[in-house]
Amino acid sequence: MDKTYLEEQLKIARENYNYFFMKMIVKVLQVCFKLASMLLISEIFNYTIINIIAIIYTIISLISIYDIITNYKYIIEDIKKTLKIKEISFEIDLNVIGDNLFKGILNYGK
C-alpha cells in the first residue's frame, strides 16, 4: 500500500471524528435552545398549566440530550477504535468549527 494513501485515509477519518463531535454538539445546542425558549415562555406567562408543561418539557429535553450523546458515543467509539486513539478528546479545532459548523447553520433552513 502507498503510504500517502494511508495518510489521506487517516486524515479523512480524523475529519469525520471532528464532524461527528460537531454534529452532536449542534444537536445538543438545538435541544437546549428549545428548552430555553420554553422556560422563557414559562417565566413570562406565569400560569400553572404552562409551568407544568415546562417541567414536562424539561424532563423530555434532558432525556433527549442523553439519547443524543449515547447515540453519538457509539459512532465516536467506533472511529476511536479505527484510528487507535487512546483517549477521546473533546477539543475541536477552531478552524474546523468555523468552516463547517457555521456553514451548516446557514444552510440549515434551506
N, C-alpha and C positions, 0 to 999 in steps of 0.2 A: 504494500500500500504506500501511496505517496504521503509524505509527512505533511505537506501543505494541505492536502485534502483532510487529513485528520484534524489539523489545527483549525481549518474552516468549520468543520463539523462541531468541534468543541466550542468555537466562538458562537455558532448558531444556538447551541444548547444553552450556553450561558445567557444569551439574549432572551431565549424562551423562559429561562428561570426568572429573569428580571420582569419579563412580560406578565407571567402568572402572578408574581407578587403585586405588581401594579394593578392588575385586574381585580385581585382580591381586595386590595385597599380601596379601589374605586367603588366596588360593590358595598363594602362596609360603610364607606362615607355616604353613599346614596341612602342606605337604611338609616344612618344617623341623621341625615338631613330631613328625611321624612318624619323621624321621631321628634326632632327639634321643632319642626313645623307643627306637629300635633300638640306638643307640650306648650308651644306659644299660643295656639288657639285655646287650649285649656286654661291658660293663665289669663287671657283676655276675657273670655266668656266663662266666668266662674260659676257654672251651673253644675249640679251634682251629676247629671247624666253625662255631661261632657267630661268631667273628671273621671268617671268610671270608665268611659271609652278610652281615655288617655292612659289609664292604668293597664287596661287590657292590651292596648296597642304597644305599650312599653314592654310588656311581657312577651308579646309576639315578636317585637323587634329584637329583643335580646336573644330569643331562640333563633331568629333568622340570622343574626350575626354569628352565633355559634355554628349554625349549619354551614354558612359560607366558609368560615375558617376551617372547619373539619373537611369539607369537600375539597378545598384547595390544598389542604395539608397532604392529602394522598397524592395529588399531582406533583406537588413540590418534592415530596419524599421520593417519588419515582425519578424525578430529574436529578435529585441529590445522589441517588444510587448510581444513576447513569454516569454522572460526572465524577463520582467517587469523592464527594465533598464530605469532610469530617463533620463540620457543624454548619447549620443553616444560619446565614447572616441576614438580618432584616434591613441591612443598609442597601440602598439602591443608588446607583449613580445618578446624580442630579441632571446630567445631560440626557440620560435615557428618559427620565421623568419629563423633562422639558419638551423633548421631541415627541414622545409617544402619548403621554398622559393628556396634555392639553390639546393635542391634535384629536385625540379620541373624544374629549369633552366637546370640542367644537363640532365634530361630526355626529354626536350622539342623537340629536333631534332630527337628523336628515333621513 
